[in-house]
Amino acid sequence: MPTLSATARARLPDSAFAYVDSQGRRRLPINDVSHVRNALARFDQVDFEDDAARERARERLLRAAKKHGIVPLGFFDGQLRKARGANVRSLPRGTLTFLLTDIEGSTRLLERLGDGYAGLLRDVRTIIRTSVRSASGHEVDARADEFFAVFRRPAHALDAALAIQRALREKSWPQNAEVLVRIGMHTGRPTLTDTGYVGIAVHIAARVCWASHGGQILLSSAAHDSFTERLAEGIAFRSLGRFSLHGVAEPEALWQVNVADLRAKFPRPRTIGRRQSSRAGLRTAPG
């Protein structure tokens, strides 16, 4: 990482730091990619004034990571889990379907809405939380612009994903802002520890979410294959091909959920490369 001299540091605005304490001391520079990565690694070494200051710094750091295209897997793999004790013990075990969401363009929305962004984020979380609970899902964590939930049945996760996208589309947002959420789904058998879920299943779910675009619902091959019954009328899975996901050894087949009342055309998935093409097709029933 390039050294940030005292002169260069002094010239940076407060917004170039994840944490500015009540005395004006500025810590955790996030002015470029290398400093964001360094801040992610050093975050737990900082002595914050209180929990609220820590949370504000964490959210600012996560937004900077998104701006620079960095996937902070610690968020998904347990570092940022706030579920503890009885909350963790109440989470389901076994083979589960993960649903992860992320607001697209959150930094742009924050810059546009200013203080009004907090209310928008609260409304988005309410929509997601309500949809998850109505579909018998379990909330694992909600931090910054991301939301993590698990379901015992993949059909319930799909119900929640569709409900989220429909509710977001129908809501009127401040200043006519367009609020789009990326959704990724993956089915696997994670390990449940006293700090939350860990394992490759969580890692893949995070990557599938990251690969999606606002308004899109993407499924991994495991999530797709977990649907052993005929899909509800009007729902289809479209094969997008196999893609290389960062940190995943084998290319992953990605599937898009298609329904008549939601957007169906998106750019190619946001992945590090496409390894193997497969003929696009729609699935409406198990093959």
Backbone bond lengths (Angstrom), bond angles and torsions (degrees), N, CA, C in turn:
res aa  C-N    CA-C-N  psi(-1)  N-CA   C-N-CA  omega(-1)  CA-C   N-CA-C  phi
1 M - - - 1.464 - - 1.517 109.33 -
2 P 1.335 118.21 131.44 1.463 120.32 179.44 1.528 110.75 -64.14
3 T 1.359 114.89 139.73 1.458 119.83 -179.31 1.525 110.34 -70.55
4 L 1.328 116.17 135.74 1.457 121.38 178.14 1.526 107.43 -98.40
5 S 1.335 116.73 107.94 1.456 120.45 -177.42 1.524 110.72 -67.72
6 A 1.327 114.87 162.63 1.459 119.88 179.92 1.525 111.10 -60.46
7 T 1.327 116.17 -37.76 1.467 120.10 -179.78 1.527 110.59 -67.10
8 A 1.334 115.47 -46.40 1.468 119.62 179.79 1.520 110.92 -64.61
9 R 1.322 116.03 -38.88 1.461 120.12 179.24 1.524 110.58 -63.25
10 A 1.325 116.86 -42.13 1.464 121.31 -178.30 1.517 111.91 -64.45
11 R 1.324 116.79 -28.75 1.460 120.37 -178.61 1.524 112.94 -78.43
12 L 1.329 117.09 -16.19 1.455 120.17 -178.32 1.527 110.73 -73.14
13 P 1.333 117.99 143.71 1.467 120.08 176.11 1.526 110.29 -75.33
14 D 1.320 116.79 164.96 1.460 120.53 178.90 1.523 111.79 -58.11
15 S 1.325 116.69 -30.80 1.464 120.32 -178.59 1.523 112.41 -66.01
16 A 1.343 117.79 -12.26 1.456 121.50 179.14 1.526 111.96 -87.98
17 F 1.333 116.78 9.52 1.458 122.06 178.48 1.523 109.64 -126.78
18 A 1.321 115.74 140.42 1.463 119.15 178.99 1.526 111.01 -72.47
19 Y 1.332 117.21 -29.39 1.464 119.75 -174.96 1.522 110.26 -135.55
20 V 1.324 114.61 124.32 1.459 122.38 171.69 1.527 106.19 -124.90
21 D 1.343 117.18 114.75 1.467 118.95 -174.48 1.530 111.32 -79.92
22 S 1.311 116.39 -179.98 1.470 121.44 -175.09 1.519 112.69 -66.76
23 Q 1.327 116.73 -17.46 1.460 120.74 177.74 1.526 111.86 -93.54
24 G 1.333 116.47 2.83 1.455 119.97 179.82 1.512 114.51 86.39
25 R 1.338 117.63 3.79 1.465 120.41 177.88 1.527 109.13 -72.88
26 R 1.318 116.41 132.43 1.460 121.76 -172.71 1.532 109.80 -110.33
27 R 1.315 114.85 129.27 1.460 119.89 -176.75 1.528 110.14 -135.29
28 L 1.314 115.05 161.95 1.457 123.34 179.12 1.527 111.76 58.92
29 P 1.333 117.27 72.51 1.466 119.93 176.82 1.531 111.27 -59.69
30 I 1.321 116.55 139.63 1.469 121.60 179.21 1.527 109.06 -132.94
31 N 1.337 116.21 36.42 1.468 121.56 -173.58 1.518 113.53 -79.91
32 D 1.336 118.29 -16.57 1.463 119.93 177.36 1.526 108.69 -153.73
33 V 1.334 115.99 179.40 1.468 121.22 -174.14 1.529 111.78 -59.14
34 S 1.335 116.89 -48.23 1.459 119.49 -175.80 1.523 111.79 -64.19
35 H 1.331 117.14 -37.66 1.462 119.16 179.73 1.529 111.29 -73.40
36 V 1.324 118.19 -32.31 1.462 119.88 175.18 1.530 109.76 -63.22
37 R 1.329 116.58 -45.44 1.469 119.69 178.52 1.528 110.80 -60.95
38 N 1.323 116.38 -40.97 1.456 120.37 178.63 1.524 111.15 -64.81
39 A 1.334 116.57 -39.57 1.470 120.32 179.28 1.522 111.02 -65.46
40 L 1.324 116.88 -38.79 1.468 120.34 176.83 1.523 110.59 -60.93
41 A 1.321 116.22 -41.09 1.461 120.45 -178.56 1.523 112.21 -72.00
42 R 1.340 117.48 -31.48 1.462 121.50 -174.27 1.524 113.70 -99.02
43 F 1.310 117.38 -0.75 1.458 120.58 -171.51 1.532 112.30 -54.39
44 D 1.319 117.07 -46.30 1.461 120.51 -175.87 1.525 113.14 -73.15
45 Q 1.330 117.40 -5.98 1.461 120.45 178.03 1.530 112.70 -90.35
46 V 1.328 116.57 -7.77 1.465 120.90 -176.77 1.527 109.95 -85.66
47 D 1.311 116.05 137.70 1.464 122.18 177.18 1.533 108.47 -92.71
48 F 1.320 116.43 98.09 1.455 121.36 -178.03 1.532 110.38 -82.05
49 E 1.332 115.35 154.60 1.468 120.16 -177.32 1.524 111.93 -67.85
50 D 1.317 117.28 -36.62 1.463 120.93 178.41 1.522 108.67 -161.28
51 D 1.323 116.29 176.23 1.464 120.86 -177.30 1.526 111.88 -64.45
52 A 1.336 116.45 -35.46 1.465 119.67 -179.82 1.524 110.43 -64.78
53 A 1.335 116.82 -41.63 1.464 120.61 178.35 1.525 110.38 -64.58
54 R 1.314 115.98 -39.58 1.467 120.24 178.30 1.527 110.97 -62.20
55 E 1.322 116.25 -42.83 1.462 119.86 -178.58 1.524 111.29 -67.39
56 R 1.337 116.99 -40.67 1.464 119.32 177.64 1.524 110.89 -61.94
57 A 1.332 116.19 -42.90 1.462 120.04 179.35 1.525 110.64 -65.14
58 R 1.314 116.87 -39.36 1.457 120.64 -179.58 1.535 110.85 -63.05
59 E 1.329 115.69 -44.25 1.462 119.10 -179.04 1.525 111.16 -66.94
60 R 1.329 117.06 -38.35 1.469 119.75 177.83 1.527 110.07 -64.84
61 L 1.325 116.53 -39.81 1.457 120.78 179.36 1.526 111.18 -65.90
62 L 1.319 117.49 -41.27 1.463 120.59 179.46 1.531 111.29 -66.11
63 R 1.320 116.30 -37.10 1.478 118.39 176.24 1.526 111.11 -64.99
64 A 1.330 116.57 -39.25 1.466 120.17 178.20 1.525 110.26 -65.42
65 A 1.330 116.89 -38.60 1.461 120.17 178.17 1.516 110.58 -61.65
66 K 1.336 115.93 -42.61 1.464 119.34 178.84 1.529 111.29 -64.69
67 K 1.324 116.09 -40.54 1.464 120.87 -179.44 1.527 111.42 -58.68
68 H 1.340 116.44 -36.37 1.461 121.36 -177.39 1.523 112.64 -96.61
69 G 1.332 117.23 9.47 1.456 120.22 176.60 1.513 114.41 73.23
70 I 1.333 116.98 26.34 1.468 121.58 179.52 1.520 108.80 -98.94
71 V 1.330 116.87 128.45 1.458 120.52 177.58 1.526 108.06 -93.10
72 P 1.334 119.28 107.60 1.467 121.54 -178.99 1.520 110.17 -81.11
73 L 1.337 115.81 83.04 1.462 119.41 -172.95 1.518 112.91 -61.92
74 G 1.335 117.62 -17.95 1.456 118.61 176.63 1.522 112.04 -56.59
75 F 1.336 115.20 -31.48 1.464 118.87 178.85 1.516 111.07 -59.41
76 F 1.336 115.73 -41.96 1.451 120.14 -176.18 1.520 112.68 -87.56
77 D 1.322 117.48 -27.25 1.457 120.13 -172.67 1.513 114.77 -91.66
78 G 1.310 119.02 4.91 1.450 119.24 171.91 1.506 116.08 124.66
79 Q 1.337 119.35 -22.75 1.462 120.77 -177.41 1.512 111.09 -58.72
80 L 1.323 116.24 -38.86 1.451 119.83 -175.29 1.523 113.03 -101.65
81 R 1.347 117.13 16.30 1.455 118.94 179.67 1.533 109.96 -69.35
82 K 1.311 117.46 128.23 1.453 119.38 174.65 1.520 111.12 -100.45
83 A 1.335 116.00 -9.94 1.468 118.34 177.29 1.512 108.67 -68.38
84 R 1.296 117.88 128.53 1.449 123.95 -179.11 1.529 109.57 -139.78
85 G 1.342 115.16 163.73 1.449 121.11 171.81 1.507 114.61 50.74
86 A 1.341 114.87 -123.04 1.460 120.59 -175.62 1.515 111.53 -61.91
87 N 1.328 117.83 -33.68 1.461 120.19 179.66 1.524 110.80 -61.31
88 V 1.326 117.05 -44.41 1.457 120.65 178.95 1.518 110.20 -66.64
89 R 1.313 117.16 -43.69 1.469 120.12 -178.22 1.522 111.95 -62.41
90 S 1.327 117.35 -23.79 1.462 119.99 -179.34 1.529 112.72 -83.70
91 L 1.323 117.68 -9.87 1.460 120.29 -178.97 1.529 110.00 -73.34
92 P 1.334 117.91 147.19 1.463 121.03 -178.10 1.524 112.08 -71.93
93 R 1.332 115.60 157.51 1.458 122.51 176.32 1.522 109.55 -119.97
94 G 1.310 115.52 173.73 1.450 120.25 178.04 1.517 111.65 93.99
95 T 1.319 115.52 -155.49 1.463 120.89 178.52 1.521 108.92 -78.54
96 L 1.325 116.11 121.92 1.460 122.10 -173.41 1.515 110.22 -132.11
97 T 1.316 115.64 160.61 1.461 120.92 172.70 1.524 108.63 -109.12
98 F 1.328 115.46 123.52 1.454 122.40 179.25 1.521 109.51 -89.70
99 L 1.310 115.92 142.26 1.457 122.71 172.30 1.512 107.25 -127.73
100 L 1.321 116.40 119.11 1.459 121.72 178.71 1.512 109.27 -121.44
101 T 1.323 116.19 138.69 1.455 121.36 179.89 1.523 110.32 -126.73
102 D 1.323 115.06 158.37 1.457 121.40 -178.29 1.525 108.20 -156.07
103 I 1.313 117.48 131.33 1.464 120.89 179.68 1.523 109.82 -75.15
104 E 1.316 117.14 125.33 1.454 121.63 178.46 1.534 109.81 -78.37
105 G 1.327 115.71 135.52 1.465 120.04 177.40 1.509 113.76 67.00
106 S 1.337 117.61 33.85 1.466 119.83 -176.40 1.528 112.12 -64.63
107 T 1.325 117.24 -35.30 1.469 119.49 178.87 1.522 110.56 -63.97
108 R 1.328 115.49 -42.16 1.467 119.79 178.23 1.528 110.70 -63.31
109 L 1.324 117.06 -40.96 1.460 120.34 178.43 1.529 111.08 -64.65
110 L 1.328 115.84 -40.57 1.464 120.15 179.34 1.527 110.57 -62.03
111 E 1.329 116.48 -44.30 1.458 119.99 179.89 1.527 111.32 -64.54
112 R 1.322 116.26 -34.69 1.466 120.37 -177.55 1.525 111.49 -76.52
113 L 1.325 117.32 -41.40 1.459 121.03 -172.96 1.524 114.01 -94.84
114 G 1.322 116.83 -19.71 1.459 119.16 -179.10 1.516 111.30 60.52
115 D 1.337 116.41 -128.63 1.468 120.49 -178.74 1.525 112.18 -62.57
116 G 1.334 117.04 -21.62 1.452 120.29 179.68 1.513 113.95 -70.65
117 Y 1.350 116.46 -12.56 1.456 119.12 -178.97 1.526 111.51 -66.03
118 A 1.320 117.13 -32.33 1.467 119.89 -179.46 1.519 110.77 -60.02
119 G 1.328 117.25 -41.14 1.457 120.23 178.44 1.516 111.81 -67.65
120 L 1.338 116.38 -39.41 1.459 119.90 177.25 1.526 110.46 -61.99
121 L 1.329 117.27 -45.17 1.456 120.86 179.87 1.524 110.69 -62.05
122 R 1.316 116.12 -39.89 1.465 119.68 178.07 1.524 111.08 -61.89
123 D 1.332 116.89 -41.70 1.465 120.33 179.57 1.523 111.67 -67.24
124 V 1.332 117.15 -39.38 1.465 120.32 177.56 1.525 110.20 -62.45
125 R 1.325 115.92 -45.57 1.467 119.10 179.68 1.522 111.42 -62.79
126 T 1.315 117.25 -37.93 1.463 120.22 179.39 1.521 110.62 -63.14
127 I 1.333 116.58 -43.15 1.463 120.78 178.38 1.520 110.37 -61.94
128 I 1.327 117.11 -46.43 1.463 120.41 -178.69 1.525 110.57 -66.08
129 R 1.323 116.16 -46.40 1.470 120.20 -178.12 1.528 111.15 -61.67
130 T 1.324 116.80 -42.93 1.470 120.65 179.52 1.523 110.88 -64.20
131 S 1.324 117.06 -42.10 1.462 121.22 -179.94 1.519 111.20 -65.32
132 V 1.325 116.96 -40.02 1.461 121.17 179.51 1.519 110.91 -65.43
133 R 1.310 116.59 -46.82 1.467 119.86 -178.89 1.517 111.52 -66.26
134 S 1.328 117.48 -38.99 1.461 120.65 -179.64 1.524 111.70 -65.02
135 A 1.343 116.61 -24.47 1.457 121.17 -179.58 1.533 111.99 -99.83
136 S 1.328 116.55 19.50 1.477 122.79 176.79 1.526 112.56 66.29
137 G 1.332 116.71 29.60 1.455 120.17 178.29 1.515 112.19 -91.84
138 H 1.325 115.29 171.18 1.465 122.15 -179.63 1.528 108.89 -122.50
139 E 1.309 116.88 123.22 1.460 120.64 176.09 1.524 109.31 -74.22
140 V 1.324 116.43 129.11 1.458 121.24 177.46 1.517 110.39 -98.90
141 D 1.341 116.43 -45.75 1.462 119.58 -178.80 1.518 110.17 -162.81
142 A 1.318 115.42 155.00 1.463 122.59 174.69 1.518 106.79 -143.26
143 R 1.315 116.43 110.96 1.460 121.44 -178.05 1.514 109.61 -136.24
144 A 1.321 116.12 140.44 1.468 121.20 -179.56 1.527 108.32 48.66
145 D 1.331 118.29 -121.69 1.463 121.49 -175.62 1.524 112.49 -101.54
146 E 1.333 117.90 8.35 1.448 122.08 -176.21 1.528 112.23 -108.44
147 F 1.332 114.02 155.31 1.461 120.83 178.43 1.523 107.45 -140.94
148 F 1.323 116.59 138.24 1.461 122.48 -174.94 1.530 108.33 -129.10
149 A 1.341 116.80 123.96 1.458 121.65 179.72 1.523 109.72 -137.89
150 V 1.338 116.25 158.88 1.461 120.83 177.27 1.523 109.54 -130.48
151 F 1.328 114.63 154.54 1.463 121.99 -178.06 1.524 109.19 -137.73
152 R 1.316 115.26 144.48 1.466 119.24 175.50 1.521 111.05 -74.19
153 R 1.319 116.96 -31.47 1.462 121.33 -177.91 1.529 110.13 -117.81
154 P 1.327 117.61 130.92 1.473 119.51 -179.78 1.522 112.74 -61.59
155 A 1.328 117.81 -33.02 1.469 119.94 179.75 1.518 111.12 -62.28
156 H 1.334 116.97 -34.50 1.458 120.31 178.68 1.531 110.47 -69.68
157 A 1.336 116.44 -37.88 1.470 119.54 177.10 1.525 110.23 -63.22
158 L 1.326 116.58 -40.33 1.456 120.08 178.17 1.522 111.16 -65.44
159 D 1.322 116.71 -40.43 1.468 120.40 176.94 1.523 110.30 -57.73
160 A 1.330 115.92 -44.22 1.464 120.19 -179.47 1.522 111.01 -65.25
161 A 1.333 117.04 -43.01 1.462 121.00 -179.10 1.527 111.25 -61.07
162 L 1.316 116.54 -44.45 1.464 120.11 179.46 1.527 110.99 -66.19
163 A 1.329 116.26 -40.35 1.469 120.05 179.53 1.526 110.57 -63.42
164 I 1.318 116.95 -38.78 1.466 121.13 179.38 1.525 110.39 -62.92
165 Q 1.314 116.61 -50.71 1.463 119.84 -177.53 1.531 111.60 -63.31
166 R 1.308 117.42 -38.89 1.458 120.30 -179.92 1.525 111.35 -68.27
167 A 1.322 116.50 -42.98 1.458 119.74 -179.06 1.527 111.67 -66.48
168 L 1.317 117.03 -39.77 1.465 120.43 178.25 1.522 110.83 -64.41
169 R 1.322 116.18 -38.95 1.461 120.24 -179.33 1.521 111.65 -66.45
170 E 1.318 117.17 -35.13 1.465 121.46 -174.56 1.525 113.63 -82.98
171 K 1.330 116.74 -17.58 1.458 119.20 -175.41 1.532 111.70 -81.08
172 S 1.324 116.36 144.33 1.461 121.90 173.96 1.522 108.49 -88.69
173 W 1.330 116.86 128.06 1.459 121.10 -175.03 1.533 110.64 -108.65
174 P 1.329 117.66 155.51 1.474 121.47 -179.75 1.526 111.85 -55.67
175 Q 1.330 116.27 140.90 1.459 123.66 178.04 1.531 112.19 55.22
176 N 1.335 115.39 28.85 1.475 121.24 179.74 1.527 112.25 55.65
177 A 1.310 116.03 31.08 1.465 120.52 179.87 1.526 110.06 -66.12
178 E 1.315 115.68 147.68 1.462 121.08 174.36 1.520 107.69 -96.49
179 V 1.315 115.93 116.95 1.460 121.29 -178.36 1.520 108.33 -108.46
180 L 1.323 115.97 114.24 1.459 122.48 -177.98 1.519 109.60 -122.13
181 V 1.319 114.89 139.08 1.460 120.63 -178.12 1.522 109.89 -121.27
182 R 1.314 115.32 133.24 1.459 121.61 173.28 1.517 108.76 -84.26
183 I 1.330 117.42 139.78 1.465 121.21 178.50 1.521 109.52 -131.66
184 G 1.330 115.59 130.04 1.457 121.61 174.70 1.514 110.20 -124.24
185 M 1.338 116.16 143.11 1.464 121.69 179.32 1.526 109.54 -128.74
186 H 1.321 115.95 141.12 1.467 121.82 176.68 1.524 108.21 -149.70
187 T 1.315 116.05 143.51 1.453 121.70 178.89 1.517 109.44 -112.30
188 G 1.320 116.21 132.44 1.462 120.42 -179.62 1.511 110.61 -167.15
189 R 1.329 113.97 -175.71 1.465 120.43 -178.42 1.533 108.43 -120.32
190 P 1.323 117.63 89.08 1.463 121.04 -176.94 1.525 111.35 -81.94
191 T 1.316 114.46 170.67 1.461 121.39 172.51 1.523 108.37 -97.79
192 L 1.316 116.63 132.10 1.466 120.94 177.84 1.519 108.52 -100.84
193 T 1.331 116.47 114.95 1.460 122.42 178.61 1.521 109.13 -106.07
194 D 1.321 116.64 -176.95 1.467 119.74 -179.72 1.523 111.96 -73.21
195 T 1.329 117.50 -4.88 1.468 120.50 176.76 1.522 112.50 -113.27
196 G 1.324 118.30 -0.14 1.458 120.27 179.07 1.512 111.76 129.51
197 Y 1.330 116.29 -165.06 1.457 121.95 -178.59 1.522 110.68 -83.19
198 V 1.334 115.85 140.06 1.456 121.72 174.11 1.521 108.04 -137.59
199 G 1.330 115.60 160.71 1.450 120.10 176.51 1.515 112.14 128.91
200 I 1.334 115.49 171.33 1.457 121.20 -176.95 1.521 111.43 -62.19
201 A 1.335 118.10 -29.88 1.468 120.26 179.89 1.523 110.69 -61.34
202 V 1.332 116.93 -39.66 1.465 120.69 178.54 1.523 109.69 -67.56
203 H 1.321 116.45 -40.37 1.460 122.08 179.82 1.531 110.54 -60.61
204 I 1.323 116.99 -47.57 1.465 120.24 -179.04 1.527 110.56 -65.40
205 A 1.325 117.06 -41.16 1.463 119.76 178.67 1.520 111.05 -58.54
206 A 1.330 116.65 -40.86 1.463 120.39 178.82 1.520 111.14 -63.50
207 R 1.324 116.74 -41.23 1.459 120.85 -179.37 1.527 112.04 -68.31
208 V 1.335 116.95 -37.24 1.461 119.71 178.52 1.525 110.07 -65.85
209 C 1.330 116.88 -41.52 1.465 120.40 176.83 1.522 109.91 -60.91
210 W 1.319 117.11 -45.80 1.461 121.73 -178.79 1.525 110.99 -62.06
211 A 1.332 117.62 -32.32 1.462 121.57 -177.75 1.525 112.71 -72.61
212 S 1.319 117.50 -21.20 1.467 120.85 -173.95 1.524 111.40 -80.93
213 H 1.326 115.12 167.74 1.462 122.89 177.02 1.533 109.87 -112.01
214 G 1.322 116.51 162.30 1.456 120.63 178.85 1.519 111.82 -57.26
215 G 1.331 116.78 128.68 1.449 121.98 -178.23 1.510 113.61 91.27
216 Q 1.330 117.23 -7.55 1.466 122.15 -176.14 1.523 111.29 -99.86
217 I 1.328 116.40 150.85 1.463 123.05 173.09 1.525 106.48 -121.54
218 L 1.334 117.07 116.06 1.462 122.09 179.58 1.522 110.26 -110.54
219 L 1.322 115.67 142.36 1.451 122.96 176.41 1.520 109.59 -117.48
220 S 1.318 116.24 142.69 1.456 120.99 169.65 1.519 108.49 -75.62
221 S 1.335 116.68 171.62 1.464 119.63 177.62 1.524 111.00 -62.83
222 A 1.342 116.89 -37.11 1.463 119.88 -179.87 1.525 111.20 -67.26
223 A 1.326 116.86 -40.16 1.462 119.67 177.70 1.522 109.98 -65.37
224 H 1.321 116.19 -43.00 1.464 120.49 178.67 1.529 111.04 -60.29
225 D 1.336 116.36 -46.60 1.461 120.77 -176.39 1.525 112.67 -70.42
226 S 1.337 117.15 -17.05 1.467 119.74 -178.70 1.524 112.31 -75.42
227 F 1.336 117.49 -12.18 1.458 120.76 177.79 1.533 108.34 -85.80
228 T 1.308 115.40 95.65 1.459 120.60 -176.15 1.521 112.61 -95.57
229 E 1.315 117.25 -8.90 1.462 120.74 179.02 1.526 109.44 -107.89
230 R 1.308 115.30 162.14 1.459 120.22 178.72 1.521 110.10 -59.43
231 L 1.329 115.98 136.75 1.458 120.88 179.12 1.519 109.98 -71.55
232 A 1.315 115.61 154.62 1.465 120.26 177.50 1.525 109.28 -61.31
233 E 1.301 115.76 152.74 1.452 121.14 -177.69 1.533 110.45 -58.31
234 G 1.318 115.96 134.55 1.455 121.11 178.28 1.504 114.85 92.01
235 I 1.350 117.81 -4.58 1.465 121.80 179.41 1.521 109.10 -109.23
236 A 1.324 116.17 134.32 1.461 120.99 177.85 1.520 109.62 -141.06
237 F 1.326 115.58 154.29 1.456 121.91 175.47 1.526 108.62 -107.99
238 R 1.311 116.54 127.45 1.467 121.59 -179.63 1.515 109.83 -107.31
239 S 1.318 116.60 123.92 1.456 121.59 178.46 1.519 110.08 -72.68
240 L 1.341 116.81 128.66 1.464 121.87 178.61 1.521 112.33 -103.30
241 G 1.328 117.09 -11.23 1.454 120.81 -177.94 1.514 111.52 111.14
242 R 1.329 115.86 -172.89 1.466 122.05 -179.03 1.522 109.11 -107.84
243 F 1.325 115.27 135.75 1.463 120.64 -174.45 1.523 110.32 -132.47
244 S 1.321 115.38 151.23 1.459 121.42 175.13 1.529 109.12 -85.67
245 L 1.318 115.87 121.01 1.455 121.80 177.10 1.518 108.74 -102.42
246 H 1.305 117.01 136.82 1.463 121.38 -176.97 1.526 110.57 -58.48
247 G 1.325 115.97 127.41 1.452 120.66 177.36 1.513 114.67 83.36
248 V 1.331 117.84 1.17 1.463 121.84 178.70 1.524 107.43 -110.75
249 A 1.334 117.15 126.41 1.463 121.68 -170.50 1.524 113.14 -62.88
250 E 1.311 117.11 -45.39 1.458 120.85 -175.07 1.532 110.92 -105.14
251 P 1.348 117.06 146.74 1.462 119.49 174.96 1.516 110.61 -56.85
252 E 1.317 116.37 144.45 1.464 122.22 -175.97 1.519 110.28 -111.63
253 A 1.335 115.87 130.79 1.464 120.64 174.50 1.523 108.69 -76.24
254 L 1.321 116.55 128.84 1.460 121.95 -179.60 1.519 110.10 -112.91
255 W 1.305 115.33 140.97 1.460 122.62 -179.97 1.513 109.22 -126.79
256 Q 1.333 115.71 139.83 1.461 121.53 178.07 1.519 109.85 -104.37
257 V 1.330 115.99 137.64 1.460 120.87 175.91 1.522 108.77 -82.47
258 N 1.309 116.98 126.17 1.462 122.44 179.27 1.529 110.21 -116.24
259 V 1.316 115.29 128.88 1.468 121.67 171.44 1.520 107.21 -138.57
260 A 1.320 116.32 153.06 1.464 120.52 -171.52 1.518 113.57 -62.73
261 D 1.335 117.96 -32.43 1.462 120.19 -172.28 1.520 113.78 -93.79
262 L 1.337 118.68 5.41 1.454 121.45 178.25 1.527 109.88 -123.94
263 R 1.309 115.05 155.74 1.462 121.31 179.80 1.523 111.22 -55.10
264 A 1.337 116.56 140.62 1.465 120.50 -176.16 1.523 113.48 -120.90
265 K 1.342 118.77 -14.69 1.457 120.91 -176.95 1.524 110.13 -106.40
266 F 1.341 115.17 125.63 1.458 122.16 -179.19 1.531 109.33 -140.08
267 P 1.336 117.37 160.14 1.466 119.90 171.90 1.530 109.88 -63.92
268 R 1.319 116.75 171.10 1.455 120.25 177.84 1.524 109.75 -60.43
269 P 1.312 117.39 153.09 1.468 119.88 -179.87 1.522 112.47 -55.03
270 R 1.317 115.59 149.44 1.470 121.55 -178.29 1.527 108.63 -83.97
271 T 1.323 116.21 78.65 1.455 121.56 -178.07 1.517 109.01 -124.06
272 I 1.344 116.33 176.89 1.463 120.19 -177.50 1.516 111.69 -84.37
273 G 1.305 117.65 -4.97 1.461 118.68 177.66 1.503 111.29 164.63
274 R 1.308 114.73 159.94 1.452 120.77 177.51 1.514 107.35 -109.05
275 R 1.310 117.44 115.56 1.450 121.95 -174.94 1.526 112.18 -84.71
276 Q 1.309 115.30 -45.88 1.450 119.34 -172.50 1.507 109.63 -141.73
277 S 1.306 117.31 125.28 1.453 121.11 179.15 1.518 109.73 -84.28
278 S 1.304 115.53 149.13 1.456 120.32 171.89 1.506 107.29 -133.87
279 R 1.296 115.67 149.41 1.461 119.22 -177.31 1.517 109.70 -63.16
280 A 1.328 116.59 124.94 1.472 120.14 -179.76 1.513 109.56 -62.79
281 G 1.296 115.37 140.22 1.456 119.46 178.95 1.496 110.65 -158.26
282 L 1.324 116.41 165.90 1.452 121.65 179.71 1.508 109.67 -110.31
283 R 1.310 114.98 138.42 1.451 119.85 175.14 1.502 108.79 -115.96
284 T 1.297 117.84 127.40 1.463 122.22 177.57 1.510 111.40 -118.12
285 A 1.319 116.96 -8.77 1.463 121.23 179.40 1.520 107.60 -153.28
286 P 1.358 117.98 157.76 1.444 119.59 179.50 1.517 111.86 -61.04
287 G 1.343 115.22 139.44 1.443 119.23 -179.40 1.463 108.20 -81.59
